[in-house]
Amino acid sequence: LAALLFCAAAGTAVQALLPWAQFGSPDPAATPAVFVVVVLAATAAVLYWAWAPLKNLFSRNQLMNASFNRWHLSNAYGAFGSITRHRNEVVIEGTNDPPGPGARWREYEFRGKPGDPRRLPRQFAPYHLRLDWMMWFLALGSYGAWFPELLRKLLAGDARTLRLLRRDPFNGEPPRWIRAQMYRYRYSTAAERRSEGVWWVREPDGILVDPIEGPGPVRRRPPAW
């Protein structure tokens, strides 16, 4: 139905753009019998080969990026066969205190990816938050050279980098130390949401990057009078 509607709309658009053109309806009786046989045979073959991928779509053990015949004419494609209720996240934190038990680490917040457990998950699609997307794959183990560079930019208080974030806990000033910590997130239960007001429940899952020292806050000189 959708294909027919699209064809009808496309035909109307072409006629509007080319009003002088003559478009005639095909005569079914004039269609060669060989052509009809070939089209029907190809249609039947496609329907036959599509049956296995269709069953796979509803299977509990769904195969991703798989082929179901030797000619690779009907395949299954998808980035994710299922979505888990748990996810690993990298949280970047900075501090001006010496690293240790008494240090007060403050968290950088991203626009889309989970961070503060009390923050309602946001909807951004179809806009693509590329940095948030890369941070997600970082937590899945895809560690690239871009991440140390991101930490260096944050240590320097780079304004263009900070504009990619939702919140800078240092208000544009570079922190003295920065680190990256792993957390394991899960959806909160209805009882946890009512009692604690959280959308996520998270637990520390180790350190990804140990504290790195930077130049620290810039000490502005008092104005000369």
MDTraj code that builds the backbone (N, CA, C; nanometers):
import mdtraj as md
import numpy as np

residues = "LEU ALA ALA LEU LEU PHE CYS ALA ALA ALA GLY THR ALA VAL GLN ALA LEU LEU PRO TRP ALA GLN PHE GLY SER PRO ASP PRO ALA ALA THR PRO ALA VAL PHE VAL VAL VAL VAL LEU ALA ALA THR ALA ALA VAL LEU TYR TRP ALA TRP ALA PRO LEU LYS ASN LEU PHE SER ARG ASN GLN LEU MET ASN ALA SER PHE ASN ARG TRP HIS LEU SER ASN ALA TYR GLY ALA PHE GLY SER ILE THR ARG HIS ARG ASN GLU VAL VAL ILE GLU GLY THR ASN ASP PRO PRO GLY PRO GLY ALA ARG TRP ARG GLU TYR GLU PHE ARG GLY LYS PRO GLY ASP PRO ARG ARG LEU PRO ARG GLN PHE ALA PRO TYR HIS LEU ARG LEU ASP TRP MET MET TRP PHE LEU ALA LEU GLY SER TYR GLY ALA TRP PHE PRO GLU LEU LEU ARG LYS LEU LEU ALA GLY ASP ALA ARG THR LEU ARG LEU LEU ARG ARG ASP PRO PHE ASN GLY GLU PRO PRO ARG TRP ILE ARG ALA GLN MET TYR ARG TYR ARG TYR SER THR ALA ALA GLU ARG ARG SER GLU GLY VAL TRP TRP VAL ARG GLU PRO ASP GLY ILE LEU VAL ASP PRO ILE GLU GLY PRO GLY PRO VAL ARG ARG ARG PRO PRO ALA TRP".split()
xyz = np.array([
    [0.0836, -0.1206, 0.0000],
    [0.0000, 0.0000, 0.0000],
    [0.0868, 0.1252, 0.0000],
    [0.1902, 0.1238, 0.0862],
    [0.2787, 0.2402, 0.0932],
    [0.3489, 0.2621, -0.0410],
    [0.3907, 0.1509, -0.1048],
    [0.4578, 0.1625, -0.2342],
    [0.3642, 0.2203, -0.3399],
    [0.2366, 0.1761, -0.3379],
    [0.1406, 0.2279, -0.4341],
    [0.1155, 0.3768, -0.4133],
    [0.1018, 0.4170, -0.2863],
    [0.0806, 0.5581, -0.2565],
    [0.2000, 0.6414, -0.3002],
    [0.3219, 0.5869, -0.2771],
    [0.4420, 0.6593, -0.3184],
    [0.4460, 0.6757, -0.4697],
    [0.4133, 0.5689, -0.5421],
    [0.4142, 0.5760, -0.6878],
    [0.3112, 0.6770, -0.7386],
    [0.1930, 0.6775, -0.6738],
    [0.0891, 0.7723, -0.7152],
    [0.1338, 0.9161, -0.6904],
    [0.1956, 0.9381, -0.5723],
    [0.2421, 1.0731, -0.5405],
    [0.3543, 1.1146, -0.6341],
    [0.4471, 1.0208, -0.6639],
    [0.5579, 1.0524, -0.7537],
    [0.5066, 1.0853, -0.8932],
    [0.4064, 1.0081, -0.9399],
    [0.3504, 1.0354, -1.0715],
    [0.2844, 1.1719, -1.0779],
    [0.2124, 1.2086, -0.9742],
    [0.1488, 1.3399, -0.9688],
    [0.2527, 1.4508, -0.9694],
    [0.3626, 1.4304, -0.8948],
    [0.4675, 1.5314, -0.8903],
    [0.5334, 1.5490, -1.0263],
    [0.5570, 1.4382, -1.0977],
    [0.6185, 1.4469, -1.2306],
    [0.5270, 1.5209, -1.3270],
    [0.3981, 1.4923, -1.3195],
    [0.3042, 1.5610, -1.4085],
    [0.2976, 1.7098, -1.3769],
    [0.3115, 1.7463, -1.2480],
    [0.3102, 1.8873, -1.2116],
    [0.4356, 1.9585, -1.2630],
    [0.5492, 1.8893, -1.2631],
    [0.6734, 1.9489, -1.3105],
    [0.6817, 1.9522, -1.4626],
    [0.6193, 1.8520, -1.5263],
    [0.6233, 1.8421, -1.6728],
    [0.4817, 1.8372, -1.7276],
    [0.4091, 1.9499, -1.7211],
    [0.2676, 1.9473, -1.7631],
    [0.2495, 1.9178, -1.9114],
    [0.3528, 1.9435, -1.9935],
    [0.3407, 1.9192, -2.1375],
    [0.3621, 1.7730, -2.1754],
    [0.4136, 1.6938, -2.0813],
    [0.4422, 1.5532, -2.1130],
    [0.3132, 1.4727, -2.1129],
    [0.3098, 1.3701, -2.1972],
    [0.1944, 1.2827, -2.2068],
    [0.2263, 1.1488, -2.1382],
    [0.1442, 1.1132, -2.0410],
    [0.1636, 0.9881, -1.9686],
    [0.0432, 0.8982, -1.9945],
    [0.0676, 0.7856, -2.0539],
    [-0.0396, 0.6926, -2.0826],
    [-0.0379, 0.5735, -1.9895],
    [-0.1525, 0.5109, -1.9693],
    [-0.1614, 0.3918, -1.8858],
    [-0.1196, 0.2707, -1.9683],
    [-0.0373, 0.1812, -1.9113],
    [0.0058, 0.0619, -1.9867],
    [-0.1130, -0.0291, -2.0165],
    [-0.1054, -0.0940, -2.1297],
    [-0.2099, -0.1873, -2.1709],
    [-0.1685, -0.3279, -2.1278],
    [-0.2388, -0.3872, -2.0278],
    [-0.1998, -0.5211, -1.9814],
    [-0.1995, -0.6246, -2.0935],
    [-0.2906, -0.6090, -2.1890],
    [-0.2981, -0.7077, -2.2968],
    [-0.1753, -0.7036, -2.3858],
    [-0.1060, -0.5868, -2.3876],
    [0.0115, -0.5731, -2.4737],
    [0.1392, -0.6213, -2.4067],
    [0.1313, -0.6589, -2.2792],
    [0.2503, -0.7049, -2.2074],
    [0.2903, -0.8432, -2.2562],
    [0.4165, -0.8632, -2.2940],
    [0.4596, -0.9968, -2.3425],
    [0.4438, -1.1020, -2.2341],
    [0.4002, -1.2204, -2.2729],
    [0.3786, -1.3295, -2.1776],
    [0.5092, -1.3690, -2.1078],
    [0.6193, -1.3625, -2.1801],
    [0.7492, -1.3991, -2.1203],
    [0.7827, -1.3042, -2.0046],
    [0.7550, -1.1772, -2.0256],
    [0.7833, -1.0777, -1.9214],
    [0.7006, -1.1079, -1.7958],
    [0.5729, -1.1405, -1.8132],
    [0.4853, -1.1722, -1.7004],
    [0.5368, -1.2935, -1.6249],
    [0.5782, -1.3963, -1.6974],
    [0.6284, -1.5185, -1.6346],
    [0.7547, -1.4902, -1.5545],
    [0.8461, -1.4123, -1.6101],
    [0.9724, -1.3802, -1.5411],
    [0.9462, -1.3018, -1.4131],
    [0.8567, -1.2025, -1.4219],
    [0.8263, -1.1209, -1.3044],
    [0.7616, -1.2054, -1.1953],
    [0.6664, -1.2896, -1.2305],
    [0.5999, -1.3736, -1.1313],
    [0.6977, -1.4745, -1.0698],
    [0.7865, -1.5301, -1.1518],
    [0.8844, -1.6259, -1.0995],
    [0.9817, -1.5576, -1.0040],
    [1.0267, -1.4372, -1.0393],
    [1.1182, -1.3630, -0.9520],
    [1.0494, -1.3255, -0.8212],
    [0.9218, -1.2866, -0.8302],
    [0.8468, -1.2524, -0.7096],
    [0.8315, -1.3730, -0.6179],
    [0.7991, -1.4884, -0.6764],
    [0.7844, -1.6106, -0.5964],
    [0.9162, -1.6501, -0.5317],
    [1.0279, -1.6337, -0.6031],
    [1.1591, -1.6678, -0.5472],
    [1.1946, -1.5769, -0.4309],
    [1.1671, -1.4480, -0.4467],
    [1.1972, -1.3534, -0.3387],
    [1.1135, -1.3844, -0.2146],
    [0.9853, -1.4156, -0.2337],
    [0.8999, -1.4504, -0.1205],
    [0.9494, -1.5787, -0.0522],
    [0.9941, -1.6736, -0.1302],
    [1.0455, -1.7991, -0.0743],
    [1.1716, -1.7741, 0.0079],
    [1.2643, -1.6964, -0.0467],
    [1.3891, -1.6689, 0.0237],
    [1.3678, -1.5766, 0.1441],
    [1.2612, -1.4988, 0.1435],
    [1.2368, -1.4062, 0.2548],
    [1.1764, -1.4752, 0.3765],
    [1.1295, -1.5997, 0.3605],
    [1.0624, -1.6672, 0.4716],
    [1.1582, -1.6919, 0.5888],
    [1.2808, -1.7356, 0.5602],
    [1.3773, -1.7625, 0.6681],
    [1.4155, -1.6350, 0.7440],
    [1.4482, -1.5242, 0.6776],
    [1.4752, -1.4014, 0.7528],
    [1.3554, -1.3529, 0.8333],
    [1.2326, -1.3755, 0.7806],
    [1.1136, -1.3335, 0.8540],
    [1.0982, -1.4139, 0.9833],
    [1.1190, -1.5456, 0.9762],
    [1.1135, -1.6270, 1.0980],
    [1.2229, -1.5857, 1.1957],
    [1.3407, -1.5532, 1.1443],
    [1.4515, -1.5111, 1.2295],
    [1.4181, -1.3824, 1.3045],
    [1.3402, -1.2951, 1.2409],
    [1.3048, -1.1668, 1.3023],
    [1.2281, -1.1855, 1.4326],
    [1.1487, -1.2923, 1.4411],
    [1.0673, -1.3173, 1.5599],
    [1.1267, -1.4252, 1.6503],
    [1.2466, -1.4702, 1.6197],
    [1.3094, -1.5755, 1.6989],
    [1.3698, -1.5203, 1.8270],
    [1.3695, -1.6008, 1.9336],
    [1.4346, -1.5617, 2.0588],
    [1.5861, -1.5612, 2.0436],
    [1.6379, -1.6404, 1.9498],
    [1.7815, -1.6464, 1.9235],
    [1.8106, -1.5812, 1.7880],
    [1.7693, -1.4577, 1.7762],
    [1.7782, -1.3873, 1.6491],
    [1.9232, -1.3712, 1.6043],
    [1.9484, -1.4028, 1.4761],
    [2.0801, -1.3849, 1.4166],
    [2.0885, -1.2466, 1.3545],
    [2.2030, -1.1811, 1.3748],
    [2.2232, -1.0486, 1.3182],
    [2.3265, -1.0571, 1.2064],
    [2.3051, -0.9799, 1.1000],
    [2.3974, -0.9741, 0.9875],
    [2.4265, -1.1146, 0.9328],
    [2.3206, -1.1926, 0.9153],
    [2.3348, -1.3318, 0.8705],
    [2.2718, -1.3481, 0.7325],
    [2.3200, -1.4485, 0.6586],
    [2.2635, -1.4829, 0.5292],
    [2.2005, -1.6209, 0.5383],
    [2.0937, -1.6433, 0.4612],
    [2.0176, -1.7674, 0.4737],
    [2.0164, -1.8496, 0.3456],
    [2.0979, -1.8118, 0.2485],
    [2.1143, -1.8957, 0.1303],
    [2.2516, -1.8685, 0.0706],
    [2.2954, -1.9591, -0.0167],
    [2.4327, -1.9522, -0.0671],
    [2.4568, -1.8318, -0.1565],
    [2.3480, -1.7734, -0.2111],
    [2.3635, -1.6597, -0.3011],
    [2.3551, -1.5251, -0.2282],
    [2.3288, -1.5296, -0.0980],
    [2.3193, -1.4066, -0.0167],
    [2.2146, -1.3103, -0.0737],
    [2.1019, -1.3665, -0.1188],
    [1.9971, -1.2835, -0.1764],
    [1.8935, -1.2374, -0.0742],
    [1.8881, -1.3019, 0.0415],
    [1.7990, -1.2564, 0.1483],
    [1.8761, -1.2693, 0.2796],
    [1.8930, -1.1580, 0.3460],
    [1.9813, -1.1536, 0.4616],
    [1.9123, -1.0814, 0.5780],
    [1.9749, -1.0931, 0.6933],
    [1.9286, -1.0211, 0.8122],
    [2.0341, -0.9181, 0.8490],
    [1.9894, -0.7968, 0.8711],
    [2.0824, -0.6909, 0.9115],
    [2.0249, -0.6180, 1.0310],
    [2.1108, -0.5791, 1.1206],
    [2.0692, -0.4977, 1.2341],
    [2.1871, -0.4716, 1.3241],
    [2.1910, -0.3530, 1.3822],
    [2.3017, -0.3195, 1.4722],
    [2.2873, -0.3921, 1.6056],
    [2.1627, -0.4058, 1.6532],
    [2.1410, -0.4659, 1.7842],
    [2.0195, -0.5580, 1.7772],
    [2.0420, -0.6854, 1.8093],
    [1.9317, -0.7802, 1.8094],
    [1.8417, -0.7636, 1.9293],
    [1.8968, -0.7176, 2.0391],
    [1.8182, -0.6944, 2.1599],
    [1.8847, -0.5841, 2.2412],
    [1.8074, -0.5185, 2.3239],
    [1.8570, -0.4107, 2.4092],
    [1.8528, -0.4581, 2.5537],
    [1.9659, -0.4511, 2.6210],
    [1.9729, -0.4969, 2.7597],
    [1.9162, -0.3911, 2.8535],
    [1.8863, -0.4320, 2.9754],
    [1.8372, -0.3400, 3.0775],
    [1.9513, -0.2853, 3.1628],
    [2.0718, -0.3305, 3.1370],
    [2.1905, -0.2776, 3.2048],
    [2.2827, -0.2179, 3.0995],
    [2.3594, -0.1184, 3.1385],
    [2.4564, -0.0605, 3.0471],
    [2.5732, -0.0033, 3.1252],
    [2.6909, -0.0131, 3.0660],
    [2.8098, 0.0460, 3.1247],
    [2.8245, 0.1881, 3.0729],
    [2.8695, 0.2769, 3.1597],
    [2.8878, 0.4166, 3.1227],
    [3.0203, 0.4669, 3.1777],
    [3.0834, 0.5559, 3.1005],
    [3.2048, 0.6239, 3.1446],
    [3.1650, 0.7615, 3.1970],
    [3.2052, 0.7920, 3.3186],
    [3.1758, 0.9206, 3.3812],
    [3.3079, 0.9947, 3.4008],
    [3.3166, 1.1148, 3.3454],
    [3.4369, 1.1979, 3.3590],
    [3.4179, 1.2913, 3.4781],
    [3.5167, 1.2945, 3.5648],
    [3.5100, 1.3751, 3.6867],
    [3.6365, 1.4585, 3.7007],
    [3.6222, 1.5744, 3.7602],
    [3.7371, 1.6611, 3.7862],
    [3.7365, 1.7097, 3.9296],
    [3.8529, 1.7547, 3.9756],
    [3.8651, 1.8075, 4.1113],
    [3.9833, 1.9033, 4.1178],
    [3.9779, 1.9930, 4.2134],
    [4.0908, 2.0804, 4.2429],
    [4.1632, 2.0365, 4.3694],
    [4.1160, 1.9277, 4.4302],
    [4.1780, 1.8737, 4.5510],
    [4.2826, 1.7698, 4.5141],
    [4.3800, 1.7470, 4.6000],
    [4.4740, 1.6363, 4.5752],
    [4.3983, 1.5041, 4.5735],
    [4.4261, 1.4159, 4.4763],
    [4.3553, 1.2871, 4.4714],
    [4.3726, 1.2093, 4.6005],
    [4.2655, 1.1569, 4.6503],
    [4.2673, 1.0807, 4.7737],
    [4.1274, 1.0633, 4.8267],
    [4.1138, 1.0006, 4.9413],
    [3.9795, 0.9761, 4.9976],
    [3.9011, 1.1037, 5.0235],
    [3.9686, 1.2146, 5.0523],
    [3.8971, 1.3381, 5.0846],
    [3.8707, 1.4276, 4.9661],
    [3.9107, 1.3858, 4.8456],
    [3.8918, 1.4708, 4.7276],
    [3.7450, 1.4793, 4.6894],
    [3.7036, 1.5970, 4.6492],
    [3.5653, 1.6179, 4.6045],
    [3.5638, 1.6172, 4.4511],
    [3.5216, 1.5054, 4.3952],
    [3.5156, 1.4912, 4.2505],
    [3.3813, 1.5413, 4.1993],
    [3.3870, 1.6231, 4.0961],
    [3.2658, 1.6787, 4.0360],
    [3.2512, 1.6260, 3.8930],
    [3.1278, 1.5943, 3.8567],
    [3.0994, 1.5209, 3.7331],
    [3.0640, 1.6134, 3.6172],
    [3.1255, 1.5868, 3.5012],
    [3.0848, 1.6530, 3.3772],
    [2.9600, 1.5814, 3.3247],
    [2.8594, 1.6593, 3.2835],
    [2.7354, 1.6008, 3.2352],
    [2.7246, 1.6179, 3.0837],
    [2.6858, 1.5104, 3.0173],
    [2.6658, 1.5119, 2.8729],
    [2.5188, 1.5379, 2.8418],
    [2.4928, 1.5753, 2.7183],
    [2.3567, 1.6147, 2.6816],
    [2.2600, 1.4971, 2.6769],
    [2.3050, 1.3847, 2.6248],
    [2.2127, 1.2752, 2.6035],
    [2.2392, 1.1503, 2.6840],
    [2.3637, 1.1121, 2.7003],
    [2.3936, 0.9837, 2.7625],
    [2.3630, 0.9864, 2.9115],
    [2.3351, 0.8709, 2.9721],
    [2.3061, 0.8673, 3.1157],
    [2.4214, 0.9225, 3.1991],
    [2.3842, 0.9991, 3.2997],
    [2.4816, 1.0565, 3.3923],
    [2.4203, 1.0624, 3.5307],
    [2.3611, 1.1778, 3.5626],
    [2.2922, 1.1940, 3.6895],
    [2.1733, 1.0981, 3.6948],
    [2.1690, 1.0073, 3.7943],
    [2.0581, 0.9108, 3.8011],
    [1.9210, 0.9756, 3.8153],
    [1.9151, 1.1000, 3.8622],
    [1.7856, 1.1669, 3.8796],
    [1.7362, 1.2357, 3.7530],
    [1.8163, 1.2375, 3.6519],
    [1.7793, 1.3087, 3.5287],
    [1.7010, 1.2180, 3.4349],
    [1.5851, 1.2636, 3.3924],
    [1.5003, 1.1885, 3.3001],
    [1.5715, 1.1711, 3.1667],
    [1.5786, 1.0483, 3.1116],
    [1.6408, 1.0287, 2.9798],
    [1.5751, 1.1162, 2.8751],
    [1.6563, 1.1801, 2.7925],
    [1.6076, 1.2751, 2.6936],
    [1.5927, 1.2102, 2.5560],
    [1.5115, 1.2735, 2.4724],
    [1.4897, 1.2295, 2.3340],
    [1.5556, 1.3313, 2.2418],
    [1.6520, 1.2864, 2.1595],
    [1.7217, 1.3761, 2.0687],
    [1.7068, 1.3351, 1.9220],
    [1.6775, 1.2091, 1.8947],
    [1.6648, 1.1634, 1.7564],
    [1.5580, 1.2458, 1.6847],
    [1.5798, 1.2778, 1.5573],
    [1.6848, 1.2273, 1.4690],
    [1.8181, 1.3010, 1.4787],
    [1.8310, 1.4016, 1.5664],
    [1.9611, 1.4680, 1.5808],
    [2.0599, 1.3710, 1.6442],
    [2.1821, 1.3695, 1.5911],
    [2.2832, 1.2729, 1.6353],
    [2.3853, 1.3423, 1.7256],
    [2.3848, 1.3058, 1.8538],
    [2.4845, 1.3569, 1.9472],
    [2.6089, 1.2680, 1.9352],
    [2.7008, 1.3074, 1.8493],
    [2.8123, 1.2188, 1.8160],
    [2.9025, 1.1926, 1.9362],
    [2.9309, 1.2948, 2.0164],
    [3.0194, 1.2737, 2.1305],
    [2.9560, 1.1779, 2.2305],
    [2.8277, 1.1926, 2.2579],
    [2.7588, 1.0998, 2.3482],
    [2.7607, 0.9580, 2.2927],
    [2.7432, 0.9469, 2.1610],
    [2.7446, 0.8165, 2.0949],
    [2.8820, 0.7510, 2.1085],
    [2.9887, 0.8307, 2.0909],
    [3.1242, 0.7774, 2.1050],
    [3.1535, 0.7378, 2.2493],
    [3.0993, 0.8112, 2.3448],
    [3.1183, 0.7756, 2.4851],
    [3.0507, 0.6430, 2.5171],
    [2.9369, 0.6165, 2.4522],
    [2.8681, 0.4890, 2.4731],
    [2.9546, 0.3736, 2.4233],
    [3.0109, 0.3887, 2.3028],
    [3.0956, 0.2825, 2.2503],
    [3.2267, 0.2714, 2.3280],
    [3.2727, 0.3795, 2.3854],
    [3.3900, 0.3736, 2.4719],
    [3.3642, 0.2794, 2.5889],
    [3.2458, 0.2889, 2.6485],
    [3.2118, 0.2013, 2.7606],
    [3.1985, 0.0561, 2.7184],
    [3.1735, 0.0330, 2.5881],
    [3.1647, -0.1038, 2.5363],
    [3.3014, -0.1614, 2.5015],
    [3.4065, -0.0810, 2.5178],
    [3.5420, -0.1305, 2.4938],
    [3.6101, -0.0729, 2.3722],
    [3.5444, 0.0205, 2.3012],
    [3.6038, 0.0804, 2.1817],
    [3.6836, 0.2039, 2.2221],
    [3.8056, 0.1801, 2.2700],
    [3.8899, 0.2893, 2.3213],
    [3.9747, 0.3433, 2.2069],
    [3.9620, 0.4735, 2.1789],
    [4.0362, 0.5344, 2.0690],
    [4.1194, 0.6520, 2.1156],
    [4.2002, 0.7044, 2.0232],
    [4.2894, 0.8159, 2.0565],
    [4.2122, 0.9440, 2.0849],
    [4.0851, 0.9498, 2.0437],
    [4.0073, 1.0715, 2.0659],
    [3.9796, 1.0963, 2.2143],
    [3.9737, 0.9898, 2.2956],
    [3.9344, 1.0087, 2.4350],
    [4.0443, 1.0770, 2.5185],
    [4.1719, 1.0341, 2.5107],
    [4.2746, 1.1119, 2.5807],
    [4.2779, 1.2578, 2.5378],
    [4.2508, 1.2818, 2.4088],
    [4.2473, 1.4203, 2.3617],
    [4.1312, 1.4967, 2.4252],
    [4.0174, 1.4312, 2.4412],
    [3.9044, 1.4946, 2.5097],
    [3.9410, 1.5306, 2.6530],
    [4.0086, 1.4406, 2.7238],
    [4.0496, 1.4697, 2.8615],
    [4.1472, 1.5866, 2.8657],
    [4.2393, 1.5940, 2.7692],
    [4.3333, 1.7068, 2.7661],
    [4.2602, 1.8381, 2.7421],
    [4.1590, 1.8340, 2.6557],
    [4.0820, 1.9566, 2.6300],
    [4.0078, 2.0014, 2.7559],
    [3.9516, 1.9050, 2.8295],
    [3.8806, 1.9407, 2.9526],
    [3.9775, 1.9927, 3.0584],
    [4.0966, 1.9352, 3.0652],
    [4.1975, 1.9834, 3.1602],
    [4.2413, 2.1260, 3.1277],
    [4.2332, 2.1612, 2.9999],
    [4.2708, 2.2962, 2.9591],
    [4.1529, 2.3927, 2.9631],
    [4.0326, 2.3420, 2.9931],
    [3.9147, 2.4282, 2.9951],
    [3.8807, 2.4824, 2.8575],
    [3.8996, 2.4009, 2.7528],
    [3.8757, 2.4451, 2.6161],
    [3.7281, 2.4789, 2.5947],
    [3.7013, 2.6022, 2.5550],
    [3.5636, 2.6507, 2.5456],
    [3.4837, 2.5757, 2.4390],
    [3.5443, 2.5441, 2.3237],
    [3.4713, 2.4761, 2.2167],
    [3.4329, 2.3352, 2.2600],
    [3.5194, 2.2692, 2.3347],
    [3.4872, 2.1348, 2.3833],
    [3.3785, 2.1404, 2.4890],
    [3.3860, 2.2369, 2.5771],
    [3.2871, 2.2476, 2.6846],
    [3.1483, 2.2759, 2.6305],
    [3.1391, 2.3393, 2.5135],
    [3.0075, 2.3670, 2.4558],
    [2.9382, 2.2394, 2.4096],
    [3.0113, 2.1300, 2.3943],
    [2.9508, 2.0030, 2.3558],
    [2.8827, 1.9337, 2.4733],
    [2.9076, 1.9818, 2.5944],
    [2.8549, 1.9183, 2.7138],
    [2.7291, 1.9893, 2.7628],
    [2.6560, 1.9215, 2.8466],
    [2.5368, 1.9816, 2.9065],
    [2.5744, 2.0722, 3.0232],
    [2.6710, 2.0271, 3.1061],
    [2.7089, 2.1065, 3.2233],
    [2.8572, 2.0891, 3.2526],
    [2.9233, 2.2017, 3.2734],
    [3.0625, 2.2032, 3.3158],
    [3.0653, 2.2378, 3.4649],
    [3.1070, 2.1457, 3.5509],
    [3.1020, 2.1736, 3.6957],
    [3.2015, 2.2796, 3.7416],
    [3.2906, 2.3226, 3.6520],
    [3.3913, 2.4227, 3.6903],
    [3.3690, 2.5566, 3.6217],
    [3.2545, 2.5717, 3.5540],
    [3.2154, 2.7000, 3.4952],
    [3.3239, 2.7601, 3.4065],
    [3.3823, 2.6765, 3.3218],
    [3.4811, 2.7262, 3.2273],
    [3.6236, 2.7257, 3.2760],
    [3.6457, 2.7062, 3.4056],
    [3.7814, 2.7023, 3.4603],
    [3.8385, 2.5605, 3.4462],
    [3.9664, 2.5469, 3.4139],
    [4.0240, 2.4124, 3.4060],
    [4.0431, 2.3526, 3.5444],
    [4.0112, 2.2270, 3.5643],
    [4.0344, 2.1630, 3.6941],
    [4.1816, 2.1264, 3.7102],
    [4.2208, 2.0977, 3.8333],
    [4.3580, 2.0545, 3.8577],
    [4.3782, 1.9081, 3.8169],
    [4.2793, 1.8256, 3.8456],
    [4.2882, 1.6829, 3.8166],
    [4.1625, 1.6388, 3.7418],
    [4.1773, 1.5339, 3.6620],
    [4.0635, 1.4765, 3.5917],
    [4.0821, 1.3256, 3.5861],
    [3.9698, 1.2525, 3.5855],
    [3.9740, 1.1066, 3.5765],
    [3.8499, 1.0570, 3.5054],
    [3.8512, 0.9308, 3.4686],
    [3.7350, 0.8674, 3.4053],
    [3.7025, 0.7408, 3.4824],
    [3.5808, 0.7340, 3.5303],
    [3.5376, 0.6216, 3.6127],
    [3.4270, 0.5451, 3.5415],
    [3.4262, 0.4132, 3.5604],
    [3.3232, 0.3281, 3.5023],
    [3.2096, 0.3087, 3.6021],
    [3.0871, 0.3113, 3.5503],
    [2.9684, 0.2815, 3.6298],
    [2.8828, 0.1811, 3.5535],
    [2.8101, 0.1023, 3.6281],
    [2.7124, 0.0105, 3.5697],
    [2.5734, 0.0615, 3.6054],
    [2.4952, 0.0919, 3.5022],
    [2.3614, 0.1483, 3.5195],
    [2.2555, 0.0416, 3.4956],
    [2.1448, 0.0584, 3.5632],
    [2.0238, -0.0185, 3.5344],
    [1.9045, 0.0727, 3.5563],
    [1.7925, 0.0377, 3.4942],
    [1.6701, 0.1141, 3.5152],
    [1.6248, 0.0995, 3.6610],
    [1.5760, 0.2066, 3.7158],
    [1.5206, 0.1980, 3.8509],
    [1.3841, 0.1304, 3.8477],
    [1.3470, 0.0719, 3.9589],
    [1.2133, 0.0142, 3.9714],
    [1.1136, 0.1251, 4.0043],
    [0.9858, 0.0932, 3.9945],
    [0.8831, 0.1926, 4.0274],
    [0.8952, 0.2360, 4.1726],
    [0.9277, 0.1424, 4.2617],
    [0.9419, 0.1759, 4.4038],
    [1.0616, 0.2678, 4.4258],
    [1.1729, 0.2413, 4.3578],
    [1.2916, 0.3266, 4.3713],
    [1.2651, 0.4661, 4.3154],
    [1.1886, 0.4736, 4.2063],
    [1.1586, 0.6043, 4.1492],
    [1.0707, 0.6862, 4.2435],
    [0.9746, 0.6192, 4.3085],
    [0.8877, 0.6917, 4.4012],
    [0.9631, 0.7363, 4.5267],
    [1.0464, 0.6494, 4.5810],
    [1.1116, 0.6799, 4.7076],
    [1.2350, 0.7682, 4.6929],
    [1.3111, 0.7506, 4.5828],
    [1.4364, 0.8224, 4.5676],
    [1.4364, 0.9222, 4.4526],
    [1.3355, 0.9180, 4.3684],
    [1.3275, 1.0098, 4.2556],
    [1.4324, 0.9855, 4.1492],
    [1.4774, 0.8599, 4.1331],
    [1.5829, 0.8287, 4.0369],
    [1.5260, 0.7510, 3.9187],
    [1.5833, 0.7759, 3.8006],
    [1.5478, 0.7010, 3.6806],
    [1.6460, 0.5877, 3.6557],
    [1.7682, 0.6038, 3.7089],
    [1.8729, 0.5033, 3.6970],
    [1.9254, 0.4695, 3.8357],
    [1.9763, 0.3497, 3.8487],
    [2.0524, 0.3103, 3.9676],
    [2.1898, 0.2680, 3.9167],
    [2.2947, 0.3251, 3.9738],
    [2.4280, 0.2949, 3.9232],
    [2.5214, 0.2519, 4.0352],
    [2.6197, 0.1724, 3.9967],
    [2.7206, 0.1230, 4.0900],
    [2.8583, 0.1434, 4.0283],
    [2.9584, 0.1849, 4.1072],
    [3.0948, 0.1987, 4.0535],
    [3.1457, 0.0645, 4.0011],
    [3.2170, 0.0714, 3.8885],
    [3.2656, -0.0510, 3.8251],
    [3.4130, -0.0378, 3.7861],
    [3.4875, 0.0416, 3.8624],
    [3.6308, 0.0539, 3.8386],
    [3.6690, 0.1865, 3.7760],
    [3.8003, 0.2072, 3.7648],
    [3.8559, 0.3287, 3.7070],
    [3.9046, 0.2993, 3.5659],
    [3.8622, 0.3782, 3.4696],
    [3.9098, 0.3633, 3.3331],
    [4.0403, 0.4397, 3.3127],
    [4.0461, 0.5637, 3.3629],
    [4.1670, 0.6460, 3.3523],
    [4.1967, 0.7025, 3.4909],
    [4.3152, 0.6733, 3.5404],
    [4.3569, 0.7263, 3.6708],
    [4.3683, 0.8787, 3.6656],
    [4.3659, 0.9448, 3.7819],
    [4.3736, 1.0917, 3.7827],
    [4.4930, 1.1466, 3.7057],
    [4.4656, 1.2438, 3.6199],
    [4.5671, 1.3122, 3.5393],
    [4.5738, 1.4568, 3.5855],
    [4.6936, 1.5069, 3.6083],
    [4.7088, 1.6434, 3.6568],
    [4.7239, 1.7400, 3.5409],
    [4.6596, 1.8549, 3.5557],
    [4.6704, 1.9614, 3.4575],
    [4.7213, 2.0882, 3.5215],
    [4.7151, 2.1994, 3.4484],
    [4.7642, 2.3259, 3.5040],
    [4.6788, 2.3799, 3.6175],
    [4.5515, 2.3347, 3.6220],
    [4.4641, 2.3809, 3.7288],
    [4.3995, 2.5135, 3.6982],
    [4.3229, 2.5682, 3.7937],
    [4.2519, 2.6946, 3.7716],
    [4.3482, 2.8081, 3.7410],
    [4.3042, 2.8962, 3.6534],
    [4.3840, 3.0130, 3.6174],
    [4.3643, 3.1189, 3.7246],
    [4.4740, 3.1634, 3.7815],
    [4.4661, 3.2703, 3.8827],
    [4.4720, 3.4044, 3.8113],
    [4.3611, 3.4720, 3.8098],
    [4.3531, 3.6011, 3.7394],
    [4.4169, 3.7087, 3.8264],
    [4.4985, 3.7898, 3.7637],
    [4.5655, 3.8970, 3.8371],
    [4.4664, 4.0097, 3.8643],
    [4.4723, 4.0679, 3.9829],
    [4.3801, 4.1792, 4.0138],
    [4.4089, 4.2985, 3.9228],
    [4.3024, 4.3734, 3.8895],
    [4.3220, 4.4887, 3.7991],
    [4.4140, 4.5927, 3.8638],
    [4.4945, 4.6555, 3.7807],
    [4.5848, 4.7618, 3.8289],
    [4.5111, 4.8951, 3.8281],
    [4.5139, 4.9617, 3.9382],
    [4.4445, 5.0900, 3.9511],
    [4.5455, 5.2023, 3.9403],
])
top = md.Topology()
chain = top.add_chain()
for i, resn in enumerate(residues, 1):
    res = top.add_residue(resn, chain, resSeq=i)
    for name in ("N", "CA", "C"):
        top.add_atom(name, md.element.get_by_symbol(name[0]), res)
traj = md.Trajectory(xyz[None], top)
